[in-house]
Amino acid sequence: MSGGQYKYSYETDNGIAGQEIGQGGQFAAGNGQWVADDGTHVFYEFTADKDGYRVKGSHVPQIPDYIQRSLDYIRAHPPKEI
């Protein structure tokens, strides 16, 4: 059983903001932002679905290309059952 569709957003007086849309139990996507203590503007966006949670943003470390290629290869060539 899955939930219904939803959408929300918020913004605070101190610069924190976010928004999200989704289909309960199936899919979600959104983004958010805030200002760090050092004055840096931080922004992120995400999706969550049957393939997992994926986030991108100025504060999120990126997977090195050689690791991503390895993961893609493993995903495309799953081990054979014995």
PyMOL commands that set and color helices and strands:
alter all, ss='L'
color gray80, all
select helices_A, chain A and resi 65-76
alter helices_A, ss='H'
color red, helices_A
select strands_A, chain A and resi 5-11+17-23+27-35+41-49+52-57
alter strands_A, ss='S'
color yellow, strands_A
deselect
rebuild
show_as cartoon
